[in-house]
């Protein structure tokens, strides 16, 4: 490219597809987004007197947030936590077809993390890859961490070709129709080319290994818990959801799709017609129309409140008398942690990483795709609230004891150092 040429002049212009950055220590005004620059000098952190200085890293997370869920909460905890340790953390949100990432990005920016958006039409794959590449060349990261199907398949390859180490976290698989299975086949092939693949549960790690990912690149790191948005008290949460103050409420929060088993919840509610209870379904997804039709067919619409997607739904779990997970498959669901933190009894299917988070002493665990067993678990909470409360208190104590973020952040930090060749030390377990 000749200096002074039109092509060179265009290369110096900021890319209008990339939203303004929100930088630590800077106001949120407009700034050039894609000016190429060398990597900033490495900073170092001293832990205690006598400790060797620790090299701080430039870390870029790439995520395509849609409906706010556990994946987005994990990125928030990673971004804020690693930024709090002194690392230079950036979160790039790919937003598609006019969607917004404001609810997702605001707590990150408020926590001092540099954030920016990349607005794209749904199938502008080449434009997205080019724009992501420009951002990465500007930031010169030590590691790029992608989350979710689109960043794993499209954007990680850009980072890899530019020579940046790539990490992904596998939060779970959707399953269901042929289109989802095709997407997951592409994603599974992409996983083989990552420098590190983090599985949030051991069953997920085993599935990854069966799909061809090298065992040496798989790290099992169950999710942790840290409140980002303050929870509401029971009365306020019920008002926010429009729920009666004195009803027994069965709460369900998640993506309304096959793997989450919302249809199993409805089948379980049929078994509980004799109880004066109300179900509250929070979430949206591909099954929402079919689910309402199922509820109508079963005569349940008068007993189910449909709330759709609710930002920061975890702060509302105090509205429930019991939180139900009817999943067919899971990773380590954040909603379980949210229920534990709220002191709400949990009835959950015994799949994925759920048994590693709560035991039978802390929740009612039932087989998947068994509406009779799920109904029995709900009935037990209704019939013996004192025992259910005791399990919920035990679950909250375990949350505080076993699932704090400090050790979790240490493990991610060690993985980043390993793939960026800043250390050969093993990842802590």
Kinemage of the C-alpha trace (Angstrom):
@kinemage 1
@onewidth
@group {chain A} dominant
@subgroup {mainchain}
@vectorlist {calphas} color= white
{ca unk a 1} P 0.000 0.000 0.000
{ca unk a 2} L 1.610 3.316 -1.122
{ca unk a 3} L 1.748 6.111 1.471
{ca unk a 4} L -0.728 8.837 0.551
{ca unk a 5} L -2.829 6.572 -1.657
{ca unk a 6} L -6.636 6.522 -1.334
{ca unk a 7} L -6.450 2.984 0.007
{ca unk a 8} L -3.955 4.031 2.663
{ca unk a 9} L -6.136 7.011 3.566
{ca unk a 10} L -9.184 4.756 3.974
{ca unk a 11} L -7.189 2.385 6.202
{ca unk a 12} L -6.534 5.264 8.597
{ca unk a 13} L -10.235 6.068 8.998
{ca unk a 14} L -12.158 4.658 11.982
{ca unk a 15} L -14.509 1.833 11.080
{ca unk a 16} L -18.132 3.045 11.508
{ca unk a 17} L -19.237 -0.516 12.304
{ca unk a 18} L -17.406 -0.491 15.624
{ca unk a 19} L -19.164 1.343 18.438
{ca unk a 20} L -17.384 3.772 20.721
{ca unk a 21} L -15.073 2.338 23.308
{ca unk a 22} L -15.677 2.708 27.006
{ca unk a 23} L -12.240 2.867 28.545
{ca unk a 24} L -11.187 2.524 32.145
{ca unk a 25} L -10.584 6.002 33.525
{ca unk a 26} L -12.112 7.774 30.492
{ca unk a 27} L -15.577 9.206 29.867
{ca unk a 28} L -17.912 7.279 27.598
{ca unk a 29} L -17.711 9.759 24.725
{ca unk a 30} L -16.971 8.861 21.107
{ca unk a 31} L -13.423 7.740 20.366
{ca unk a 32} L -11.690 6.340 17.309
{ca unk a 33} L -12.300 2.607 17.434
{ca unk a 34} L -9.876 1.037 14.993
{ca unk a 35} L -6.698 3.113 14.965
{ca unk a 36} L -3.868 0.599 14.735
{ca unk a 37} L -1.354 0.862 17.552
{ca unk a 38} L 1.438 -1.237 19.041
{ca unk a 39} L 0.767 -3.262 22.137
{ca unk a 40} L 1.084 -1.192 25.267
{ca unk a 41} L 4.086 -1.907 27.483
{ca unk a 42} L 3.439 -4.759 29.876
{ca unk a 43} L 2.440 -3.714 33.356
{ca unk a 44} L 3.407 -5.670 36.426
{ca unk a 45} L 1.627 -6.335 39.689
{ca unk a 46} L 3.423 -7.032 42.957
{ca unk a 47} L 1.410 -9.247 45.259
{ca unk a 48} L 3.173 -8.844 48.581
{ca unk a 49} L 6.523 -7.638 49.747
{ca unk a 50} L 9.160 -10.058 48.496
{ca unk a 51} L 6.961 -11.545 45.750
{ca unk a 52} L 8.174 -11.470 42.172
{ca unk a 53} L 6.242 -9.021 39.979
{ca unk a 54} L 3.409 -10.560 37.974
{ca unk a 55} L 3.110 -9.636 34.289
{ca unk a 56} L -0.305 -8.202 33.540
{ca unk a 57} L -2.038 -9.179 30.319
{ca unk a 58} L -4.179 -7.599 27.635
{ca unk a 59} L -7.296 -9.804 27.455
{ca unk a 60} L -10.061 -9.479 24.857
{ca unk a 61} L -13.421 -11.220 25.301
{ca unk a 62} L -15.602 -11.577 22.210
{ca unk a 63} L -19.272 -12.363 22.736
{ca unk a 64} L -22.492 -12.100 20.722
{ca unk a 65} L -25.021 -11.328 23.478
{ca unk a 66} L -28.642 -12.003 22.642
{ca unk a 67} L -31.062 -12.839 25.440
{ca unk a 68} L -29.223 -12.222 28.693
{ca unk a 69} L -28.305 -15.514 30.341
{ca unk a 70} L -25.619 -17.457 32.138
{ca unk a 71} L -23.010 -17.007 29.403
{ca unk a 72} L -23.306 -13.234 29.590
{ca unk a 73} L -23.124 -13.300 33.400
{ca unk a 74} L -19.905 -15.350 33.228
{ca unk a 75} L -18.325 -12.790 30.882
{ca unk a 76} L -19.323 -10.008 33.278
{ca unk a 77} L -17.696 -11.805 36.208
{ca unk a 78} L -14.537 -12.551 34.210
{ca unk a 79} L -14.243 -9.019 32.872
{ca unk a 80} L -14.779 -7.254 36.172
{ca unk a 81} L -12.760 -9.795 38.154
{ca unk a 82} L -9.694 -9.870 35.912
{ca unk a 83} L -9.835 -6.105 35.496
{ca unk a 84} L -9.849 -5.831 39.270
{ca unk a 85} L -6.615 -7.836 39.334
{ca unk a 86} L -5.020 -5.176 37.136
{ca unk a 87} L -5.253 -6.815 33.716
{ca unk a 88} L -6.210 -4.684 30.712
{ca unk a 89} L -9.574 -6.256 29.854
{ca unk a 90} L -11.675 -5.443 26.790
{ca unk a 91} L -15.102 -6.850 25.917
{ca unk a 92} L -16.195 -6.739 22.278
{ca unk a 93} L -19.924 -7.362 21.809
{ca unk a 94} L -21.089 -8.402 18.343
{ca unk a 95} L -24.703 -7.255 18.041
{ca unk a 96} L -26.775 -8.523 15.136
{ca unk a 97} L -29.718 -7.071 13.220
{ca unk a 98} L -30.394 -4.078 15.432
{ca unk a 99} L -30.103 -5.867 18.771
{ca unk a 100} L -28.625 -4.032 21.734
{ca unk a 101} L -25.967 -5.048 24.236
{ca unk a 102} L -26.514 -2.175 26.671
{ca unk a 103} L -27.888 -4.296 29.532
{ca unk a 104} L -24.929 -6.654 29.182
{ca unk a 105} L -22.211 -4.014 28.784
{ca unk a 106} L -23.294 -1.432 31.377
{ca unk a 107} L -22.111 -3.382 34.478
{ca unk a 108} L -18.795 -4.063 32.728
{ca unk a 109} L -18.210 -0.401 31.911
{ca unk a 110} L -19.297 0.595 35.420
{ca unk a 111} L -16.752 -1.912 36.748
{ca unk a 112} L -13.914 -0.282 34.795
{ca unk a 113} L -13.788 -2.657 31.814
{ca unk a 114} L -13.254 -1.258 28.318
{ca unk a 115} L -16.283 -2.160 26.194
{ca unk a 116} L -17.280 -1.651 22.592
{ca unk a 117} L -19.953 -2.868 20.234
{ca unk a 118} L -19.695 -4.162 16.697
{ca unk a 119} L -23.033 -3.818 14.885
{ca unk a 120} L -23.546 -6.289 12.047
{ca unk a 121} L -26.316 -7.601 9.805
{ca unk a 122} L -26.981 -11.241 10.621
{ca unk a 123} L -25.043 -12.725 7.685
{ca unk a 124} L -22.304 -10.124 7.201
{ca unk a 125} L -19.692 -12.695 8.110
{ca unk a 126} L -16.787 -11.288 6.067
{ca unk a 127} L -17.434 -7.752 7.301
{ca unk a 128} L -17.540 -9.005 10.874
{ca unk a 129} L -14.253 -10.861 10.548
{ca unk a 130} L -12.572 -7.810 9.016
{ca unk a 131} L -13.849 -5.492 11.753
{ca unk a 132} L -12.859 -7.898 14.547
{ca unk a 133} L -9.403 -8.195 12.983
{ca unk a 134} L -8.949 -4.422 13.023
{ca unk a 135} L -9.868 -4.238 16.699
{ca unk a 136} L -7.453 -7.048 17.579
{ca unk a 137} L -4.608 -5.466 15.622
{ca unk a 138} L -5.195 -2.275 17.554
{ca unk a 139} L -5.297 -3.915 20.987
{ca unk a 140} L -2.541 -6.528 20.397
{ca unk a 141} L -3.932 -8.861 23.101
{ca unk a 142} L -2.043 -11.556 24.952
{ca unk a 143} L -5.125 -13.770 24.667
{ca unk a 144} L -8.514 -13.680 22.931
{ca unk a 145} L -11.382 -15.427 24.739
{ca unk a 146} L -14.503 -16.174 22.683
{ca unk a 147} L -17.887 -17.195 24.086
{ca unk a 148} L -20.712 -18.796 22.125
{ca unk a 149} L -21.315 -20.188 18.671
{ca unk a 150} L -20.784 -17.125 16.460
{ca unk a 151} L -17.557 -15.861 18.095
{ca unk a 152} L -16.182 -19.428 18.335
{ca unk a 153} L -16.759 -20.184 14.649
{ca unk a 154} L -16.202 -16.768 13.031
{ca unk a 155} L -14.056 -14.577 15.224
{ca unk a 156} L -11.627 -16.990 16.876
{ca unk a 157} L -10.235 -17.860 13.443
{ca unk a 158} L -9.397 -14.195 12.852
{ca unk a 159} L -7.445 -14.042 16.110
{ca unk a 160} L -5.650 -17.278 15.294
{ca unk a 161} L -4.540 -16.053 11.849
{ca unk a 162} L -3.201 -12.867 13.431
{ca unk a 163} L -1.115 -14.967 15.819
{ca unk a 164} L -3.053 -14.347 19.037
{ca unk a 165} L -3.738 -17.294 21.392
{ca unk a 166} L -7.424 -18.229 21.554
{ca unk a 167} L -9.471 -19.649 24.434
{ca unk a 168} L -13.151 -20.551 24.548
{ca unk a 169} L -15.529 -21.515 27.330
{ca unk a 170} L -18.102 -24.180 26.473
{ca unk a 171} L -21.238 -23.427 28.468
{ca unk a 172} L -23.373 -26.226 27.031
{ca unk a 173} L -25.020 -27.535 23.880
{ca unk a 174} L -28.486 -26.621 22.672
{ca unk a 175} L -29.415 -29.714 20.655
{ca unk a 176} L -32.897 -29.912 19.198
{ca unk a 177} L -33.539 -29.423 15.466
{ca unk a 178} L -31.281 -30.087 12.513
{ca unk a 179} L -30.136 -26.461 12.284
{ca unk a 180} L -28.864 -26.423 15.870
{ca unk a 181} L -27.164 -29.776 15.354
{ca unk a 182} L -25.434 -28.412 12.243
{ca unk a 183} L -24.265 -25.309 14.136
{ca unk a 184} L -22.903 -27.467 16.933
{ca unk a 185} L -21.094 -29.711 14.442
{ca unk a 186} L -19.308 -26.638 13.041
{ca unk a 187} L -18.569 -25.407 16.541
{ca unk a 188} L -17.182 -28.794 17.626
{ca unk a 189} L -14.791 -28.761 14.680
{ca unk a 190} L -13.713 -25.231 15.584
{ca unk a 191} L -12.971 -26.297 19.177
{ca unk a 192} L -10.160 -28.545 17.925
{ca unk a 193} L -8.166 -25.498 16.821
{ca unk a 194} L -8.315 -23.563 20.098
{ca unk a 195} L -5.265 -23.288 22.337
{ca unk a 196} L -7.486 -24.026 25.342
{ca unk a 197} L -11.098 -25.134 25.694
{ca unk a 198} L -12.727 -24.580 29.095
{ca unk a 199} L -15.635 -26.880 29.969
{ca unk a 200} L -17.900 -25.767 32.803
{ca unk a 201} L -18.627 -29.365 33.841
{ca unk a 202} L -16.960 -32.759 33.586
{ca unk a 203} L -19.695 -34.267 31.370
{ca unk a 204} L -19.097 -31.420 28.913
{ca unk a 205} L -15.358 -32.120 28.979
{ca unk a 206} L -15.983 -35.786 28.210
{ca unk a 207} L -18.226 -34.850 25.297
{ca unk a 208} L -15.565 -32.486 23.943
{ca unk a 209} L -12.938 -35.205 24.095
{ca unk a 210} L -15.248 -37.621 22.251
{ca unk a 211} L -15.735 -34.987 19.548
{ca unk a 212} L -12.010 -34.842 18.844
{ca unk a 213} L -10.690 -32.062 21.090
{ca unk a 214} L -7.300 -32.997 22.522
{ca unk a 215} L -7.558 -33.829 26.225
{ca unk a 216} L -4.414 -31.771 26.856
{ca unk a 217} L -6.270 -28.638 25.767
{ca unk a 218} L -9.432 -29.207 27.826
{ca unk a 219} L -9.711 -27.584 31.259
{ca unk a 220} L -12.666 -28.227 33.566
{ca unk a 221} L -13.537 -25.008 35.389
{ca unk a 222} L -17.046 -25.019 36.923
{ca unk a 223} L -18.733 -21.648 37.031
{ca unk a 224} L -18.503 -19.440 40.084
{ca unk a 225} L -20.864 -16.913 41.578
{ca unk a 226} L -20.633 -13.220 42.283
{ca unk a 227} L -23.594 -10.842 42.453
{ca unk a 228} L -23.335 -8.152 39.782
{ca unk a 229} L -26.763 -6.538 40.234
{ca unk a 230} L -28.306 -6.340 43.746
{ca unk a 231} L -31.160 -8.788 44.348
{ca unk a 232} L -34.649 -7.537 45.149
{ca unk a 233} L -36.557 -8.495 48.278
{ca unk a 234} L -39.525 -10.843 47.907
{ca unk a 235} L -42.239 -8.185 47.962
{ca unk a 236} L -40.479 -5.928 45.436
{ca unk a 237} L -39.651 -8.846 43.145
{ca unk a 238} L -43.282 -10.001 43.126
{ca unk a 239} L -44.473 -6.515 42.276
{ca unk a 240} L -41.936 -6.321 39.438
{ca unk a 241} L -43.270 -9.575 37.962
{ca unk a 242} L -46.913 -8.780 38.680
{ca unk a 243} L -47.312 -11.823 40.944
{ca unk a 244} L -49.882 -12.036 43.770
{ca unk a 245} L -48.266 -11.404 47.166
{ca unk a 246} L -49.509 -14.575 48.866
{ca unk a 247} L -49.591 -17.238 46.125
{ca unk a 248} L -47.265 -20.245 46.103
{ca unk a 249} L -45.130 -19.513 43.027
{ca unk a 250} L -43.176 -22.104 41.040
{ca unk a 251} L -40.443 -20.191 39.218
{ca unk a 252} L -38.704 -21.193 35.996
{ca unk a 253} L -35.970 -19.019 34.435
{ca unk a 254} L -34.075 -19.791 31.261
{ca unk a 255} L -33.961 -20.000 27.506
{ca unk a 256} L -37.251 -21.373 26.201
{ca unk a 257} L -35.751 -24.151 24.112
{ca unk a 258} L -35.723 -27.927 23.990
{ca unk a 259} L -32.616 -28.569 26.091
{ca unk a 260} L -34.039 -26.545 29.007
{ca unk a 261} L -37.167 -28.731 29.172
{ca unk a 262} L -39.899 -26.113 29.684
{ca unk a 263} L -42.375 -28.593 28.195
{ca unk a 264} L -41.492 -31.024 30.992
{ca unk a 265} L -42.381 -28.331 33.530
{ca unk a 266} L -45.846 -27.974 31.988
{ca unk a 267} L -46.363 -31.741 32.062
{ca unk a 268} L -45.376 -31.687 35.747
{ca unk a 269} L -47.876 -28.918 36.497
{ca unk a 270} L -50.649 -31.178 35.214
{ca unk a 271} L -49.794 -33.537 38.094
{ca unk a 272} L -50.268 -30.667 40.568
{ca unk a 273} L -53.785 -29.508 39.703
{ca unk a 274} L -54.894 -30.168 43.283
{ca unk a 275} L -52.484 -27.550 44.679
{ca unk a 276} L -53.238 -23.800 44.649
{ca unk a 277} L -50.038 -22.785 42.925
{ca unk a 278} L -48.991 -20.437 40.154
{ca unk a 279} L -46.110 -20.934 37.708
{ca unk a 280} L -43.922 -18.019 36.610
{ca unk a 281} L -41.958 -18.584 33.370
{ca unk a 282} L -39.199 -16.021 32.756
{ca unk a 283} L -37.386 -16.219 29.440
{ca unk a 284} L -37.814 -16.364 25.704
{ca unk a 285} L -36.672 -18.631 22.901
{ca unk a 286} L -37.595 -20.739 19.918
{ca unk a 287} L -40.201 -22.818 21.811
{ca unk a 288} L -42.239 -19.912 23.183
{ca unk a 289} L -45.143 -20.246 20.717
{ca unk a 290} L -45.269 -24.043 20.968
{ca unk a 291} L -45.044 -23.840 24.768
{ca unk a 292} L -48.044 -21.539 25.037
{ca unk a 293} L -49.978 -23.841 22.725
{ca unk a 294} L -49.046 -26.789 24.966
{ca unk a 295} L -50.201 -24.893 28.065
{ca unk a 296} L -53.496 -24.074 26.361
{ca unk a 297} L -53.958 -27.707 25.317
{ca unk a 298} L -53.290 -28.855 28.899
{ca unk a 299} L -55.646 -26.253 30.361
{ca unk a 300} L -52.829 -24.505 32.234
{ca unk a 301} L -52.836 -20.981 30.847
{ca unk a 302} L -54.727 -19.659 33.859
{ca unk a 303} L -51.997 -21.047 36.128
{ca unk a 304} L -48.937 -19.855 34.179
{ca unk a 305} L -47.618 -16.297 33.973
{ca unk a 306} L -45.468 -15.650 30.874
{ca unk a 307} L -42.932 -12.884 31.429
{ca unk a 308} L -40.688 -13.211 28.380
{ca unk a 309} L -37.049 -12.173 28.568
{ca unk a 310} L -36.359 -10.011 31.628
{ca unk a 311} L -33.010 -8.193 32.019
{ca unk a 312} L -31.069 -9.324 35.093
{ca unk a 313} L -33.727 -11.904 35.915
{ca unk a 314} L -31.521 -13.355 38.655
{ca unk a 315} L -32.352 -10.432 40.948
{ca unk a 316} L -36.028 -11.500 40.852
{ca unk a 317} L -35.682 -15.082 42.102
{ca unk a 318} L -36.685 -14.048 45.615
{ca unk a 319} L -40.237 -13.822 44.218
{ca unk a 320} L -40.403 -17.623 43.978
{ca unk a 321} L -41.286 -20.243 46.582
{ca unk a 322} L -39.371 -22.827 44.561
{ca unk a 323} L -37.037 -22.527 41.579
{ca unk a 324} L -37.329 -25.361 39.055
{ca unk a 325} L -34.767 -26.504 36.487
{ca unk a 326} L -36.314 -29.045 34.142
{ca unk a 327} L -33.300 -29.284 31.823
{ca unk a 328} L -32.481 -32.195 29.558
{ca unk a 329} L -28.830 -31.104 29.356
{ca unk a 330} L -26.809 -28.513 31.266
{ca unk a 331} L -23.353 -27.166 31.884
{ca unk a 332} L -23.126 -25.429 35.247
{ca unk a 333} L -26.239 -23.236 35.225
{ca unk a 334} L -25.889 -19.789 36.745
{ca unk a 335} L -29.582 -19.781 37.678
{ca unk a 336} L -28.853 -22.449 40.300
{ca unk a 337} L -26.327 -20.120 41.919
{ca unk a 338} L -28.850 -17.279 41.760
{ca unk a 339} L -31.484 -19.392 43.509
{ca unk a 340} L -28.963 -20.505 46.133
{ca unk a 341} L -27.960 -16.886 46.767
{ca unk a 342} L -31.621 -15.894 47.149
{ca unk a 343} L -32.266 -18.723 49.622
{ca unk a 344} L -34.948 -20.215 47.365
{ca unk a 345} L -35.485 -24.016 47.419
{ca unk a 346} L -34.361 -25.739 44.211
{ca unk a 347} L -35.911 -28.668 42.353
{ca unk a 348} L -33.622 -29.661 39.482
{ca unk a 349} L -32.920 -32.477 37.085
{ca unk a 350} L -29.772 -34.456 37.782
{ca unk a 351} L -27.916 -33.596 34.555
{ca unk a 352} L -24.622 -32.005 33.544
{ca unk a 353} L -22.870 -30.089 36.290
{ca unk a 354} L -25.940 -29.665 38.510
{ca unk a 355} L -25.022 -32.567 40.878
{ca unk a 356} L -21.588 -30.953 41.327
{ca unk a 357} L -23.242 -27.756 42.554
{ca unk a 358} L -26.000 -29.096 44.818
{ca unk a 359} L -26.468 -32.460 46.511
{ca unk a 360} L -29.654 -34.147 47.693
{ca unk a 361} L -29.080 -32.439 51.057
{ca unk a 362} L -29.279 -29.028 49.390
{ca unk a 363} L -31.904 -29.492 46.662
{ca unk a 364} L -34.428 -31.963 45.298
{ca unk a 365} L -32.685 -33.746 42.410
{ca unk a 366} L -34.838 -35.715 39.966
{ca unk a 367} L -34.287 -37.619 36.697
{ca unk a 368} L -34.546 -35.661 33.457
{ca unk a 369} L -37.624 -35.937 31.225
{ca unk a 370} L -39.664 -37.302 34.144
{ca unk a 371} L -42.588 -34.936 34.831
{ca unk a 372} L -43.967 -37.188 37.578
{ca unk a 373} L -40.697 -36.996 39.529
{ca unk a 374} L -40.451 -33.255 38.889
{ca unk a 375} L -43.988 -32.791 40.209
{ca unk a 376} L -43.134 -34.855 43.296
{ca unk a 377} L -40.175 -32.585 44.012
{ca unk a 378} L -42.361 -29.480 43.771
{ca unk a 379} L -45.054 -31.110 45.919
{ca unk a 380} L -42.462 -31.902 48.609
{ca unk a 381} L -41.476 -28.221 48.816
{ca unk a 382} L -45.137 -27.199 49.068
{ca unk a 383} L -45.960 -29.860 51.665
{ca unk a 384} L -42.935 -29.411 53.933
{ca unk a 385} L -41.679 -25.832 53.675
{ca unk a 386} L -39.505 -26.189 56.785
{ca unk a 387} L -37.483 -29.039 55.256
{ca unk a 388} L -37.251 -27.151 51.962
{ca unk a 389} L -36.035 -24.075 53.814
{ca unk a 390} L -33.353 -26.123 55.586
{ca unk a 391} L -32.083 -27.433 52.233
{ca unk a 392} L -32.049 -23.898 50.841
{ca unk a 393} L -30.006 -22.631 53.798
{ca unk a 394} L -27.525 -25.482 53.333
{ca unk a 395} L -27.285 -24.617 49.633
{ca unk a 396} L -26.578 -20.971 50.392
{ca unk a 397} L -23.834 -21.957 52.838
{ca unk a 398} L -22.253 -24.172 50.172
{ca unk a 399} L -22.415 -21.344 47.636
{ca unk a 400} L -20.461 -19.073 49.957
{ca unk a 401} L -17.978 -21.832 50.785
{ca unk a 402} L -17.284 -23.479 47.421
{ca unk a 403} L -18.178 -21.159 44.564
{ca unk a 404} L -16.512 -17.818 45.211
{ca unk a 405} L -14.797 -16.041 42.334
{ca unk a 406} L -11.250 -15.655 43.694
{ca unk a 407} L -10.097 -19.226 43.024
{ca unk a 408} L -12.107 -19.314 39.791
{ca unk a 409} L -10.315 -16.205 38.509
{ca unk a 410} L -6.966 -17.740 39.474
{ca unk a 411} L -7.713 -20.723 37.236
{ca unk a 412} L -8.670 -18.612 34.239
{ca unk a 413} L -5.628 -16.405 34.768
{ca unk a 414} L -3.420 -19.515 34.805
{ca unk a 415} L -4.988 -20.777 31.551
{ca unk a 416} L -4.349 -17.427 29.880
{ca unk a 417} L -0.725 -17.438 30.996
{ca unk a 418} L -0.302 -20.996 29.770
{ca unk a 419} L -1.581 -20.330 26.238
{ca unk a 420} L 0.227 -16.989 25.967
{ca unk a 421} L 3.456 -18.697 27.083
{ca unk a 422} L 3.988 -16.451 30.079
{ca unk a 423} L 4.344 -19.540 32.256
{ca unk a 424} L 4.603 -23.300 32.018
{ca unk a 425} L 3.092 -23.794 35.473
{ca unk a 426} L 0.104 -26.165 35.623
{ca unk a 427} L -3.397 -24.756 35.955
{ca unk a 428} L -4.574 -25.011 39.605
{ca unk a 429} L -7.393 -27.455 40.303
